[in-house]
Each structure stands twice: as C-alpha cells, then as structure tokens.
Amino acid sequence: MQHEYLAALHRSGSACPATGWTPRFVTLWDAAGVLQAACPLYLKSHSRGEYVFDWAWADAHLRHGLPYYPKAVVAVPFTPVPGSRLLARDAASRAALVEAVLNLCRDIGLSSWHLLFGHPLDLQACEQAGMMQRHTVQFHWENRKPESYRDFDDFLAALNQEKRKKIRQERRKVIEAGVTLRHARGPAITSHDWDFFYRCYEQTYLEHGNPPYLSRAFFAEIAHTQADHWLLFIAERGGQPIACSLIAVSDTGSEKVAWGRYWGALERVDCLHFEACYYSPLQWCIAQGYQRFEGGAQGEHKLARALLPVRTSSAHWLSHPEFASAIERYLEREALGVADYVDELERHSPLRQTN
C-alpha cells in the first residue's frame, strides 16, 4: 500500500486501463480539508491478478444475460498480501469510506464490489455495512515463540522426524546437483541480476500459457524507489545462474516480515524450487531475526516446509438481490468447507507434538 509500490504498478503499465485495472482512488476529507480516509479502488474488466477467484460468479451473470464487468475491486494489484486496504483515521472514518464506495458503485451501476485480503478492521467495517465475508487459506511460517530459532538446525529440531529427514534430503539433492545459492538485497542486486530474474519470471508465466502480469519497467522502478524491500536468491551451477526467487521484506514496522513472491528457473533441478523459495529464505529469516514469512497464495506443499495454514478474508457486495442471496448461501457452505480444510491441515502439522 506504499505510494512507491502502487505508483510503480501504474507508471510501468502493469496496472492500468489497458491491462484491465482502471484506478478510481477514493478519498474522504473533512470540512477543514484534512484527509480522513482513502482506499485504492479499481474498475476491473476481468478477474485476473486478484487471487480470490470469482470466475463462477461472472459466468453465472453471463448465463443470465447480466453484465459482471466492470466490477469494483479494492486491492493491491497482483499482490495477495493481507493488510490494510481502507486507510482511515478512526472507525467512523472507515465506516464512512465503506459507505462512500458502496454509493459510488450504486451510482455508476456496477455489478459488485470486492475488498481483497483485508485487515480485520476493514472486514469489520464491511460486515457492519452488510457486505458478505469470504475466506481463503494461505500458508505462513512463524518464528517460534517465546524464543526465536537460533539457526536452521534449531528450526529443524522443532519438526517431526519424518519432515526433518525429508527437508535434509531435499537440500542434499540440490548440493549434490552442484547448485549453490547466493543472495543479494537492495542496492546489492545488480541490473544484471534483475535482468536474469525477469527472464526467469517471464518464462514461468509463458510456460503456463500466460504473459507476465508485471513488466520489466515495474521491477526497474521498485529497484530504484524501494530497493531495501527486495531480497533476491540466485541459484548457480558451474558459475552460471540457472534459477532465482524474489522475496519482499520489511523491517521498518513493529515486526520483521518477509513475503515469498516470484520464482523462475531456466533449468530443472530436483528440489531446487523448495531450496530457493523456502529453505534458503527461511534460513535467512532466522539469521536476520524475522518473525514471519508469508508464502503467498495456495500451495499445500508448503505445509511440509513448516508453513502453516492461515485464514485470509475478503468482503463482497453484489448489486443484484437474487445473485447476492445465492452467493451468500454459497459462501456459508464454502466457509464450512474452509474450516474443515484448515482443521485437516492442522492435524498434519509438521511440528513436533509437545505436551
């Protein structure tokens, strides 16, 4: 939600009207001209890049001859990171902002409004305004409380024997393949490193049949305006880079947090994905005293790497009463399924059971 990040998305052409993200930021001011609340609202002509999937809702509208797009989305484009979306001085300002967005959506005849990966205070304000809640699951790693892990071996000691053995085997496979990893943060990430990262990033998307969401210009801008927030791991074999992972980091708030963001490889090496995306970043987080590593959207395989299930939430409003009623019933059933899913995952926690 920092200005530099959103501005880079816009100026680079990654999130703009041409790519289906038309910004309509909403701000509320008091009589003295003091800003009271604000949020990043986008008019969307599709549902890509959101990570909370509503394709079935769009299809149902289409089958009944009703337009679903454009819709309104309050979110950070292409960024499934939970956090504040409604920036407000107090609860009253936050409630007024929700009402202002609802009125805007009604006035211009939008089908729906979706607030994605919101802070609990955002979701509370939306729920009080009658919006529906939806829950999804991410996988996050937490540094052990009350004491932080001393090192990676100390972290492994907290896992059950099966998972501990598996992680050691996977790390050994990467070493035996002759692959080493180095990391660089902020200004230490060279332009050559960024170019190599983008080759990997772009290829990953193309292999899945899609163009990349983010342009090279976006990464060039954040490397300049937000350098200290980026950590790059580069895997090399025979002195040549073959894969990399990009991690976002923040140590300026009340806790140190890292986010797994992007991965790509030009060669296939068994278990290298796990090493570059989880083991090396977690080892770095432990060494640097980071409290949390968020693994991003989806991926049950993260559970075996000690990233545990965490429920994330969004809020939704639909203008058509019958669709709203049908989706509300669906979300009630879905919420029960998500709760059962989390319970099942927790029963398979890789952490050692302690009495």
C-alpha positions as CSV (number, residue, x, y, z in Angstrom):
1,M,0.0,0.0,0.0
2,Q,3.0,2.3,-0.1
3,H,2.8,5.0,-2.7
4,E,6.0,3.9,-4.4
5,Y,4.7,0.4,-5.0
6,L,1.3,1.5,-6.4
7,A,2.9,4.2,-8.5
8,A,5.3,1.7,-10.0
9,L,2.4,-0.6,-10.9
10,H,0.7,2.3,-12.7
11,R,3.7,4.0,-14.3
12,S,5.1,0.8,-15.6
13,G,1.9,-0.1,-17.4
14,S,1.4,-3.2,-15.3
15,A,-1.9,-2.0,-13.6
16,C,-3.6,0.5,-15.9
17,P,-6.7,0.7,-18.1
18,A,-5.0,-1.1,-20.9
19,T,-4.5,-4.1,-18.7
20,G,-7.9,-4.0,-17.2
21,W,-7.1,-2.0,-14.0
22,T,-8.7,1.4,-14.1
23,P,-7.8,3.4,-10.9
24,R,-10.6,5.3,-9.2
25,F,-9.0,6.0,-5.8
26,V,-11.5,7.2,-3.2
27,T,-10.6,9.9,-0.6
28,L,-12.7,11.4,2.1
29,W,-12.0,14.9,3.5
30,D,-13.4,16.9,6.4
31,A,-14.7,20.4,6.3
32,A,-11.3,21.8,7.1
33,G,-9.7,20.0,4.1
34,V,-8.0,17.3,6.2
35,L,-7.8,13.8,4.7
36,Q,-9.8,11.4,6.8
37,A,-9.8,8.1,4.8
38,A,-8.7,6.7,1.5
39,C,-8.6,3.4,-0.5
40,P,-7.2,2.1,-3.8
41,L,-10.3,1.3,-5.9
42,Y,-10.0,-0.2,-9.4
43,L,-12.6,-0.8,-12.1
44,K,-11.8,-4.3,-13.4
45,S,-12.7,-5.7,-16.8
46,H,-11.6,-9.2,-15.8
47,S,-10.7,-11.2,-12.6
48,R,-7.1,-11.8,-13.3
49,G,-4.4,-10.9,-10.8
50,E,-6.6,-10.9,-7.8
51,Y,-6.1,-14.4,-6.2
52,V,-9.6,-14.5,-4.8
53,F,-11.5,-16.3,-7.6
54,D,-14.9,-15.2,-8.7
55,W,-15.0,-16.6,-12.3
56,A,-18.1,-18.7,-11.5
57,W,-19.9,-15.6,-10.3
58,A,-19.0,-13.8,-13.6
59,D,-20.1,-16.9,-15.6
60,A,-23.5,-17.0,-13.7
61,H,-24.1,-13.4,-14.6
62,L,-23.3,-14.0,-18.2
63,R,-25.6,-17.0,-18.5
64,H,-28.5,-14.9,-17.1
65,G,-27.8,-12.1,-19.6
66,L,-26.4,-9.7,-16.9
67,P,-23.0,-7.9,-17.1
68,Y,-20.5,-8.7,-14.4
69,Y,-17.7,-6.4,-15.7
70,P,-16.7,-3.8,-14.9
71,K,-16.7,-4.5,-11.2
72,A,-15.0,-2.6,-8.4
73,V,-12.0,-4.0,-6.5
74,V,-10.3,-2.6,-3.5
75,A,-7.0,-4.4,-3.5
76,V,-3.3,-4.1,-4.3
77,P,-2.9,-5.4,-7.9
78,F,-1.2,-8.8,-8.3
79,T,-0.3,-8.9,-4.5
80,P,-2.1,-11.5,-2.3
81,V,-0.7,-10.0,0.9
82,P,-3.1,-9.4,3.8
83,G,-3.1,-5.9,5.2
84,S,-5.0,-2.6,5.5
85,R,-6.9,-1.6,2.4
86,L,-9.1,1.1,4.0
87,L,-6.8,3.7,5.3
88,A,-8.7,5.7,8.0
89,R,-8.1,7.9,11.0
90,D,-10.7,6.2,13.1
91,A,-13.6,3.7,13.0
92,A,-16.1,6.3,12.0
93,S,-14.0,7.4,9.0
94,R,-13.5,3.8,8.0
95,A,-17.3,3.2,8.1
96,A,-17.9,6.4,6.1
97,L,-15.4,5.2,3.5
98,V,-17.2,1.9,3.0
99,E,-20.5,3.7,2.6
100,A,-18.9,6.1,0.1
101,V,-17.6,3.2,-2.0
102,L,-20.9,1.4,-1.9
103,N,-22.7,4.6,-3.0
104,L,-20.2,5.1,-5.8
105,C,-20.8,1.5,-7.1
106,R,-24.5,2.0,-7.0
107,D,-24.4,5.4,-8.7
108,I,-22.3,4.1,-11.7
109,G,-24.3,0.8,-11.9
110,L,-21.5,-1.7,-11.1
111,S,-22.4,-5.3,-10.6
112,S,-20.2,-5.8,-7.5
113,W,-17.5,-4.5,-5.1
114,H,-14.8,-6.8,-3.7
115,L,-12.3,-5.9,-0.9
116,L,-9.5,-8.4,-1.0
117,F,-7.1,-9.6,1.7
118,G,-8.3,-7.0,4.1
119,H,-7.2,-6.2,7.7
120,P,-9.7,-7.3,10.4
121,L,-10.8,-3.7,10.9
122,D,-11.5,-3.4,7.2
123,L,-13.6,-6.6,7.2
124,Q,-15.4,-5.5,10.4
125,A,-16.5,-2.2,8.7
126,C,-17.6,-4.0,5.6
127,E,-19.6,-6.6,7.6
128,Q,-21.3,-3.8,9.5
129,A,-22.3,-2.3,6.2
130,G,-23.9,-5.6,5.1
131,M,-21.2,-7.0,2.9
132,M,-20.5,-10.7,2.7
133,Q,-17.4,-12.3,4.0
134,R,-15.3,-14.9,2.2
135,H,-12.4,-16.9,3.5
136,T,-9.4,-18.5,1.8
137,V,-6.2,-20.2,3.0
138,Q,-2.6,-19.1,2.8
139,F,0.5,-20.7,4.4
140,H,2.7,-18.7,6.7
141,W,5.8,-19.5,8.7
142,E,6.2,-18.1,12.2
143,N,9.4,-17.8,14.1
144,R,9.0,-19.8,17.3
145,K,7.6,-18.1,20.4
146,P,8.6,-17.2,23.0
147,E,12.1,-17.7,21.7
148,S,13.2,-17.3,18.1
149,Y,15.0,-20.1,16.4
150,R,18.8,-19.9,16.9
151,D,19.6,-21.3,13.4
152,F,18.2,-23.5,10.7
153,D,19.1,-26.7,12.6
154,D,17.2,-25.4,15.6
155,F,14.2,-24.9,13.4
156,L,14.5,-28.4,12.0
157,A,14.6,-29.7,15.6
158,A,11.1,-28.4,16.1
159,L,9.8,-30.6,13.3
160,N,8.7,-34.2,13.5
161,Q,11.3,-36.7,12.4
162,E,9.7,-37.5,9.0
163,K,9.6,-33.9,7.9
164,R,13.1,-33.1,9.3
165,K,14.6,-36.0,7.4
166,K,12.7,-35.0,4.2
167,I,14.0,-31.4,4.3
168,R,17.6,-32.6,4.8
169,Q,17.3,-35.0,1.9
170,E,15.9,-32.3,-0.4
171,R,18.6,-29.8,0.5
172,R,21.2,-32.5,-0.1
173,K,19.9,-33.2,-3.6
174,V,20.5,-29.6,-4.6
175,I,24.0,-29.7,-3.2
176,E,24.8,-33.0,-5.0
177,A,23.5,-31.5,-8.3
178,G,26.3,-28.9,-8.0
179,V,24.0,-26.0,-7.3
180,T,24.8,-23.2,-4.9
181,L,22.7,-20.2,-3.9
182,R,23.7,-16.7,-3.2
183,H,21.6,-13.8,-2.1
184,A,21.6,-10.0,-2.5
185,R,19.4,-7.3,-1.0
186,G,18.6,-3.8,-2.1
187,P,21.3,-1.9,-4.0
188,A,23.5,-5.1,-4.0
189,I,21.1,-6.6,-6.6
190,T,22.7,-5.5,-9.8
191,S,21.0,-4.6,-13.0
192,H,22.3,-7.9,-14.5
193,D,20.7,-9.7,-11.6
194,W,17.4,-8.0,-12.2
195,D,17.6,-8.9,-15.9
196,F,18.2,-12.5,-15.1
197,F,15.4,-12.5,-12.6
198,Y,13.0,-11.2,-15.2
199,R,14.0,-13.8,-17.7
200,C,13.0,-16.5,-15.1
201,Y,9.9,-14.6,-14.1
202,E,8.7,-14.2,-17.7
203,Q,9.4,-17.8,-18.6
204,T,7.4,-19.1,-15.7
205,Y,4.3,-17.3,-16.9
206,L,4.8,-18.2,-20.5
207,E,5.2,-21.9,-19.6
208,H,1.7,-21.7,-18.1
209,G,0.4,-20.1,-21.3
210,N,0.1,-16.5,-20.0
211,P,2.0,-13.3,-20.5
212,P,3.6,-12.0,-17.2
213,Y,1.5,-9.6,-15.2
214,L,4.4,-7.3,-14.4
215,S,6.7,-5.5,-16.8
216,R,10.4,-5.2,-16.6
217,A,9.9,-1.5,-16.1
218,F,8.0,-2.2,-12.8
219,F,10.9,-4.1,-11.4
220,A,13.3,-1.3,-12.6
221,E,11.3,1.3,-10.7
222,I,10.9,-0.6,-7.4
223,A,14.7,-1.4,-7.6
224,H,15.2,2.3,-7.5
225,T,12.4,3.5,-5.2
226,Q,12.1,0.6,-2.8
227,A,15.4,-1.2,-3.0
228,D,15.7,-2.3,0.6
229,H,12.4,-4.1,0.4
230,W,13.7,-6.7,-2.0
231,L,15.8,-9.8,-1.5
232,L,17.0,-12.0,-4.4
233,F,18.2,-15.5,-4.2
234,I,20.1,-16.7,-7.3
235,A,20.9,-20.4,-7.9
236,E,24.1,-21.1,-9.8
237,R,25.8,-24.1,-11.3
238,G,29.2,-24.0,-12.8
239,G,29.3,-20.3,-12.3
240,Q,26.2,-19.7,-14.3
241,P,22.8,-18.6,-12.9
242,I,20.0,-21.1,-13.6
243,A,17.1,-20.1,-11.2
244,C,16.1,-17.4,-8.8
245,S,13.5,-16.4,-6.3
246,L,12.5,-12.8,-5.3
247,I,11.4,-12.1,-1.7
248,A,9.8,-8.9,-0.4
249,V,11.0,-7.9,3.1
250,S,10.1,-5.2,5.6
251,D,11.9,-4.5,8.9
252,T,10.6,-0.9,9.4
253,G,7.4,-1.7,11.4
254,S,6.7,-3.4,14.7
255,E,7.9,-6.8,13.4
256,K,10.1,-8.1,10.6
257,V,8.2,-9.8,7.9
258,A,9.1,-11.5,4.6
259,W,6.9,-12.5,1.7
260,G,7.6,-15.1,-0.9
261,R,6.7,-13.5,-4.3
262,Y,8.3,-14.8,-7.5
263,W,10.2,-17.8,-8.8
264,G,11.6,-19.0,-12.1
265,A,14.2,-21.4,-13.5
266,L,15.9,-21.9,-16.8
267,E,17.0,-25.4,-15.9
268,R,15.2,-28.2,-13.9
269,V,16.9,-29.4,-10.8
270,D,15.2,-31.7,-8.4
271,C,14.1,-29.9,-5.2
272,L,15.6,-26.6,-6.3
273,H,12.2,-24.9,-6.1
274,F,12.0,-25.8,-2.4
275,E,15.5,-24.6,-1.7
276,A,15.2,-21.3,-3.4
277,C,11.6,-20.5,-2.3
278,Y,11.5,-21.9,1.2
279,Y,14.7,-23.3,2.8
280,S,17.2,-20.5,1.9
281,P,14.7,-17.7,2.6
282,L,13.7,-19.3,6.0
283,Q,17.4,-19.7,6.8
284,W,17.9,-16.0,6.0
285,C,14.8,-15.0,8.1
286,I,16.1,-16.9,11.1
287,A,19.6,-15.4,10.8
288,Q,18.1,-11.9,10.5
289,G,15.6,-12.3,13.3
290,Y,12.5,-12.1,11.1
291,Q,9.2,-13.1,12.8
292,R,7.1,-14.2,9.9
293,F,7.4,-15.5,6.3
294,E,4.2,-15.4,4.2
295,G,4.3,-18.0,1.4
296,G,1.6,-16.3,-0.7
297,A,-1.5,-17.8,-2.4
298,Q,-2.3,-21.5,-2.4
299,G,0.1,-24.5,-2.2
300,E,-0.4,-27.4,0.2
301,H,3.2,-28.4,-0.4
302,K,4.2,-25.5,1.8
303,L,2.8,-27.3,4.8
304,A,5.6,-29.9,4.7
305,R,8.1,-27.0,4.8
306,A,6.5,-25.8,8.1
307,L,4.4,-23.0,6.6
308,L,1.1,-23.5,8.5
309,P,-2.4,-22.7,7.3
310,V,-3.7,-19.2,8.0
311,R,-7.2,-18.0,7.0
312,T,-7.3,-14.8,5.0
313,S,-10.6,-12.9,4.3
314,S,-12.3,-10.7,1.8
315,A,-15.6,-8.8,1.7
316,H,-18.1,-8.7,-1.2
317,W,-21.2,-6.7,-2.3
318,L,-23.3,-7.6,-5.3
319,S,-25.9,-5.3,-6.6
320,H,-28.4,-7.9,-7.9
321,P,-30.5,-9.1,-4.9
322,E,-31.1,-12.6,-6.2
323,F,-27.4,-13.1,-7.1
324,A,-26.4,-11.7,-3.7
325,S,-28.7,-14.1,-1.9
326,A,-27.5,-17.1,-3.9
327,I,-23.8,-16.2,-3.3
328,E,-24.4,-15.6,0.4
329,R,-25.7,-19.1,0.7
330,Y,-22.8,-20.4,-1.3
331,L,-20.3,-18.6,0.9
332,E,-21.9,-20.0,4.0
333,R,-21.3,-23.5,2.7
334,E,-17.8,-22.6,1.5
335,A,-16.8,-21.2,4.9
336,L,-17.7,-24.6,6.5
337,G,-15.5,-26.3,3.9
338,V,-12.6,-23.9,4.5
339,A,-12.9,-24.5,8.3
340,D,-12.8,-28.3,7.8
341,Y,-9.9,-27.9,5.4
342,V,-7.9,-25.9,7.9
343,D,-8.7,-28.4,10.7
344,E,-7.5,-31.3,8.5
345,L,-4.3,-29.4,7.6
346,E,-3.6,-28.7,11.2
347,R,-3.9,-32.4,12.1
348,H,-1.0,-32.9,9.7
349,S,1.2,-30.2,11.2
350,P,5.0,-30.9,10.6
351,L,5.8,-29.5,14.1
352,R,6.6,-32.0,16.8
353,Q,3.8,-32.5,19.3
354,T,4.5,-31.3,22.8
355,N,2.6,-32.0,25.9
